[in-house]
Amino acid sequence: MPITNQWWTLSEAVIDYDQDQPGVYELGDANGNVIYVGSADKLKRRLKDHVDDKDNACIKANASKYRLDYDSQPKRREKQLYDQHVLIYGKPPKCNKIAPSGY
């Protein structure tokens, strides 16, 4: 099942309202296309890392939105979201460099 929560602007000011709990997230481009699927034990911290992403030029150049879902098993859920994206679109999200393990 995809994340159905609304898109939010990818900025520190907006992310400050989120909780630092485990969960999954999708980053989107200006048109709302999913370009990255991720998970973290502390979502707020991880999303802030993406605001000025220095490790992934694709995210830096394309991500303008995010949506999230808190989940007690974020790695398992991340793999589900990733696999679902591949099933629907025939390829991984544009900015995911490797497939998640889902451990």
GROMACS elastic network, one bead per residue, 0.5 to 0.9 nm:
[ bonds ]
;  ai    aj funct       b0    kb
    1     4     6  0.84404   500
    1    80     6  0.79590   500
    1    81     6  0.73776   500
    1    84     6  0.79990   500
    2    80     6  0.86439   500
    2    81     6  0.62978   500
    2    84     6  0.78169   500
    2    85     6  0.87792   500
    3     6     6  0.85676   500
    3    24     6  0.86203   500
    3    25     6  0.78987   500
    3    26     6  0.78763   500
    3    67     6  0.73272   500
    3    68     6  0.68780   500
    3    69     6  0.65951   500
    3    81     6  0.80483   500
    4     7     6  0.89147   500
    4    67     6  0.81972   500
    4    68     6  0.86793   500
    4    69     6  0.85794   500
    5    67     6  0.61375   500
    5    68     6  0.67940   500
    5    69     6  0.73484   500
    6    66     6  0.83458   500
    6    67     6  0.60775   500
    6    68     6  0.84134   500
    7    10     6  0.89456   500
    7    27     6  0.88273   500
    7    28     6  0.80983   500
    7    32     6  0.76513   500
    7    65     6  0.59406   500
    7    66     6  0.53719   500
    7    68     6  0.83912   500
    8    11     6  0.85806   500
    8    14     6  0.73753   500
    8    15     6  0.85083   500
    8    64     6  0.85355   500
    8    65     6  0.53507   500
    8    66     6  0.52951   500
    8    67     6  0.61082   500
    9    14     6  0.66964   500
    9    15     6  0.83886   500
    9    64     6  0.60894   500
    9    66     6  0.64502   500
    9    67     6  0.88948   500
   10    13     6  0.86488   500
   10    14     6  0.70305   500
   10    15     6  0.71723   500
   10    27     6  0.81750   500
   10    28     6  0.89462   500
   10    47     6  0.79609   500
   10    48     6  0.84436   500
   10    50     6  0.82819   500
   10    51     6  0.64380   500
   10    63     6  0.73687   500
   10    64     6  0.52340   500
   10    66     6  0.58116   500
   11    14     6  0.54689   500
   11    15     6  0.61517   500
   11    16     6  0.86581   500
   11    47     6  0.87087   500
   11    48     6  0.75421   500
   11    51     6  0.60971   500
   11    64     6  0.81916   500
   11    65     6  0.83872   500
   12    16     6  0.60070   500
   12    47     6  0.82807   500
   12    48     6  0.59744   500
   12    51     6  0.69450   500
   13    16     6  0.54196   500
   13    17     6  0.76341   500
   14    17     6  0.58805   500
   14    18     6  0.77175   500
   15    18     6  0.53712   500
   15    19     6  0.85211   500
   15    44     6  0.62807   500
   15    45     6  0.87940   500
   15    47     6  0.70723   500
   15    48     6  0.69482   500
   16    19     6  0.79129   500
   16    44     6  0.71188   500
   16    48     6  0.86742   500
   17    44     6  0.85205   500
   18    21     6  0.87115   500
   18    43     6  0.78553   500
   18    44     6  0.59120   500
   19    22     6  0.88384   500
   19    42     6  0.79449   500
   19    43     6  0.69861   500
   19    44     6  0.59177   500
   19    70     6  0.87330   500
   20    41     6  0.77498   500
   20    43     6  0.51724   500
   20    45     6  0.66691   500
   20    46     6  0.88638   500
   21    40     6  0.80644   500
   21    41     6  0.60172   500
   21    43     6  0.57345   500
   21    44     6  0.74384   500
   21    70     6  0.67138   500
   21    71     6  0.81741   500
   21    72     6  0.85118   500
   22    39     6  0.75816   500
   22    40     6  0.56264   500
   22    42     6  0.52447   500
   22    43     6  0.59883   500
   22    69     6  0.87693   500
   22    70     6  0.58399   500
   22    71     6  0.57664   500
   22    72     6  0.59365   500
   22    73     6  0.74682   500
   22    74     6  0.61548   500
   23    38     6  0.87214   500
   23    39     6  0.56908   500
   23    40     6  0.58246   500
   23    41     6  0.64812   500
   23    42     6  0.75405   500
   23    43     6  0.62576   500
   23    68     6  0.71720   500
   23    69     6  0.56385   500
   23    72     6  0.65969   500
   23    73     6  0.71726   500
   23    75     6  0.82100   500
   23    77     6  0.80292   500
   23    78     6  0.84023   500
   24    37     6  0.75370   500
   24    38     6  0.57356   500
   24    40     6  0.65196   500
   24    41     6  0.88811   500
   24    43     6  0.74445   500
   24    67     6  0.86105   500
   24    68     6  0.56661   500
   24    69     6  0.54330   500
   24    70     6  0.63571   500
   24    71     6  0.68258   500
   24    73     6  0.89727   500
   24    74     6  0.56355   500
   24    75     6  0.78961   500
   24    77     6  0.68359   500
   24    78     6  0.59465   500
   24    81     6  0.87278   500
   25    36     6  0.82821   500
   25    37     6  0.59815   500
   25    38     6  0.54017   500
   25    39     6  0.60363   500
   25    40     6  0.84328   500
   25    43     6  0.79442   500
   25    47     6  0.83976   500
   25    66     6  0.68083   500
   25    67     6  0.56055   500
   25    69     6  0.63202   500
   25    70     6  0.85738   500
   25    78     6  0.79676   500
   26    34     6  0.62572   500
   26    35     6  0.74023   500
   26    36     6  0.55989   500
   26    38     6  0.63496   500
   26    39     6  0.87025   500
   26    65     6  0.83357   500
   26    66     6  0.55564   500
   26    67     6  0.55285   500
   26    68     6  0.64222   500
   26    81     6  0.88215   500
   27    32     6  0.85834   500
   27    33     6  0.82821   500
   27    34     6  0.58152   500
   27    35     6  0.57754   500
   27    36     6  0.50718   500
   27    37     6  0.65379   500
   27    38     6  0.82440   500
   27    59     6  0.80876   500
   27    62     6  0.89590   500
   27    63     6  0.58936   500
   27    64     6  0.73657   500
   27    65     6  0.57025   500
   27    67     6  0.67937   500
   27    68     6  0.88772   500
   28    31     6  0.74951   500
   28    32     6  0.51422   500
   28    33     6  0.51603   500
   28    35     6  0.52889   500
   28    36     6  0.69856   500
   28    62     6  0.76211   500
   28    63     6  0.53509   500
   28    64     6  0.61259   500
   28    66     6  0.57875   500
   28    67     6  0.81922   500
   29    32     6  0.53028   500
   29    33     6  0.55035   500
   29    34     6  0.67602   500
   29    35     6  0.66292   500
   29    59     6  0.89888   500
   29    62     6  0.54467   500
   29    64     6  0.53199   500
   29    65     6  0.62349   500
   29    66     6  0.87364   500
   30    33     6  0.75298   500
   30    62     6  0.77277   500
   30    63     6  0.73627   500
   30    64     6  0.57870   500
   30    65     6  0.69583   500
   32    35     6  0.88260   500
   32    64     6  0.87356   500
   32    65     6  0.72878   500
   32    66     6  0.88372   500
   33    93     6  0.89704   500
   34    37     6  0.74974   500
   34    63     6  0.89168   500
   34    66     6  0.87822   500
   34    85     6  0.85488   500
   34    93     6  0.63511   500
   34    94     6  0.78923   500
   35    58     6  0.86960   500
   35    59     6  0.77388   500
   35    62     6  0.77562   500
   35    63     6  0.72549   500
   35    92     6  0.84758   500
   35    95     6  0.54180   500
   35    96     6  0.73576   500
   36    59     6  0.76611   500
   36    63     6  0.83795   500
   36    82     6  0.86017   500
   36    92     6  0.84249   500
   36    93     6  0.52534   500
   36    94     6  0.65518   500
   36    95     6  0.52427   500
   36    96     6  0.53821   500
   37    78     6  0.66788   500
   37    79     6  0.86839   500
   37    81     6  0.70178   500
   37    82     6  0.62485   500
   37    93     6  0.70340   500
   37    95     6  0.84487   500
   37    96     6  0.69043   500
   37   100     6  0.89825   500
   38    74     6  0.86320   500
   38    75     6  0.83692   500
   38    78     6  0.59156   500
   38    79     6  0.87259   500
   38    81     6  0.88151   500
   38    82     6  0.84634   500
   38    96     6  0.84493   500
   38   100     6  0.82189   500
   39    42     6  0.86291   500
   39    43     6  0.72982   500
   39    46     6  0.83070   500
   39    74     6  0.55061   500
   39    75     6  0.61423   500
   39    77     6  0.80070   500
   39    78     6  0.58006   500
   40    43     6  0.52852   500
   40    44     6  0.87470   500
   40    45     6  0.85418   500
   40    46     6  0.64758   500
   40    47     6  0.89014   500
   40    74     6  0.65216   500
   40    75     6  0.77584   500
   41    46     6  0.84851   500
   41    72     6  0.86434   500
   41    73     6  0.89814   500
   41    74     6  0.72218   500
   42    45     6  0.56723   500
   42    46     6  0.63821   500
   42    47     6  0.87995   500
   43    46     6  0.51128   500
   43    47     6  0.59998   500
   43    48     6  0.85118   500
   43    68     6  0.83184   500
   43    70     6  0.82137   500
   44    47     6  0.53179   500
   44    48     6  0.62901   500
   44    49     6  0.87703   500
   45    48     6  0.52461   500
   45    49     6  0.64281   500
   46    49     6  0.50158   500
   46    50     6  0.66587   500
   47    50     6  0.51398   500
   47    51     6  0.67184   500
   47    66     6  0.84415   500
   48    51     6  0.52324   500
   48    52     6  0.76122   500
   48    53     6  0.86921   500
   49    52     6  0.63270   500
   49    53     6  0.60127   500
   49    54     6  0.86143   500
   50    54     6  0.81341   500
   50    55     6  0.89805   500
   50    56     6  0.86470   500
   50    59     6  0.73710   500
   50    60     6  0.75477   500
   50    63     6  0.85576   500
   51    59     6  0.87823   500
   51    60     6  0.75111   500
   51    63     6  0.84653   500
   51    64     6  0.87328   500
   52    59     6  0.89661   500
   52    60     6  0.65853   500
   53    56     6  0.59731   500
   53    57     6  0.71935   500
   53    59     6  0.67505   500
   53    60     6  0.54762   500
   54    57     6  0.67709   500
   54    59     6  0.89607   500
   54    60     6  0.73135   500
   55    59     6  0.87070   500
   55    60     6  0.86258   500
   56    59     6  0.55141   500
   56    60     6  0.64434   500
   56    61     6  0.88167   500
   56    95     6  0.76394   500
   56    96     6  0.89919   500
   56    97     6  0.86455   500
   57    61     6  0.60483   500
   57    62     6  0.84875   500
   57    95     6  0.85429   500
   58    61     6  0.52505   500
   58    62     6  0.59900   500
   58    63     6  0.79019   500
   58    94     6  0.77902   500
   58    95     6  0.54747   500
   58    96     6  0.87904   500
   59    62     6  0.52164   500
   59    63     6  0.51200   500
   59    64     6  0.87034   500
   59    94     6  0.89245   500
   59    95     6  0.61172   500
   59    96     6  0.89101   500
   60    63     6  0.62414   500
   60    64     6  0.87831   500
   61    64     6  0.87666   500
   62    95     6  0.86116   500
   63    66     6  0.79125   500
   70    73     6  0.89713   500
   70    74     6  0.78526   500
   71    74     6  0.54584   500
   71    77     6  0.75157   500
   73    76     6  0.56879   500
   73    77     6  0.63934   500
   73    78     6  0.87532   500
   74    77     6  0.50908   500
   74    78     6  0.59381   500
   74    79     6  0.86499   500
   74   102     6  0.82266   500
   75    78     6  0.50431   500
   75    79     6  0.63529   500
   75    80     6  0.87546   500
   75   100     6  0.74687   500
   75   101     6  0.73174   500
   75   103     6  0.61358   500
   76    79     6  0.53588   500
   76    80     6  0.64856   500
   76    81     6  0.89530   500
   76   100     6  0.87424   500
   76   101     6  0.79476   500
   76   103     6  0.62841   500
   77    80     6  0.50128   500
   77    81     6  0.62887   500
   77    82     6  0.86051   500
   77   102     6  0.72472   500
   78    81     6  0.51813   500
   78    82     6  0.61094   500
   78    83     6  0.85193   500
   78   100     6  0.69020   500
   78   101     6  0.86644   500
   78   102     6  0.67255   500
   79    82     6  0.50471   500
   79    83     6  0.59336   500
   79    84     6  0.83605   500
   79    99     6  0.76990   500
   79   100     6  0.54722   500
   79   101     6  0.65221   500
   79   103     6  0.87710   500
   80    83     6  0.52042   500
   80    84     6  0.60031   500
   80    85     6  0.85836   500
   80   102     6  0.79164   500
   81    84     6  0.51092   500
   81    85     6  0.62119   500
   81    86     6  0.87567   500
   82    85     6  0.51635   500
   82    86     6  0.63855   500
   82    87     6  0.87045   500
   82    92     6  0.68553   500
   82    93     6  0.75171   500
   82    99     6  0.73878   500
   82   100     6  0.74387   500
   83    86     6  0.51070   500
   83    87     6  0.61452   500
   83    88     6  0.86908   500
   83    92     6  0.79271   500
   83    99     6  0.86086   500
   84    88     6  0.61923   500
   84    89     6  0.85251   500
   85    88     6  0.52499   500
   85    89     6  0.59014   500
   85    90     6  0.75422   500
   85    91     6  0.72320   500
   85    92     6  0.63855   500
   85    93     6  0.69085   500
   86    89     6  0.53263   500
   86    92     6  0.50632   500
   86    93     6  0.75581   500
   87    90     6  0.55134   500
   87    91     6  0.75100   500
   87    92     6  0.88470   500
   88    91     6  0.81652   500
   89    92     6  0.76453   500
   89    93     6  0.86367   500
   91    94     6  0.81868   500
   92    95     6  0.81219   500
   92    96     6  0.67012   500
   92    97     6  0.87202   500
   92    98     6  0.88054   500
   92    99     6  0.79090   500
   93    96     6  0.56104   500
   93    97     6  0.87983   500
   94    97     6  0.82598   500
   96    99     6  0.70981   500
  100   103     6  0.84839   500
